[in-house]
């Protein structure tokens, strides 16, 4: 039995409204303050966060240098 080809366009959600909301969220996210880890206080709310590496571990040197030069240039993790 031959495998049925998948038309990815039938499985891709596209909406100008959604794109505007995502752009608005990214803009908000990019203007929130940075905090060192661990945080001074515990928090239990949900949301989007990013971790930016600025240490001296050789394998992450390029990323760390970018993040030290331009704060938040390249997150190591977004969740």
ABEGO torsion letter per residue (X at the ends): XBBBBBBAAAABBBBAAAAAAAAAAAAAAAABBBBBOBBABBBABBEBBBBBBABABAAAAAAAAAAAABBGABBABBX
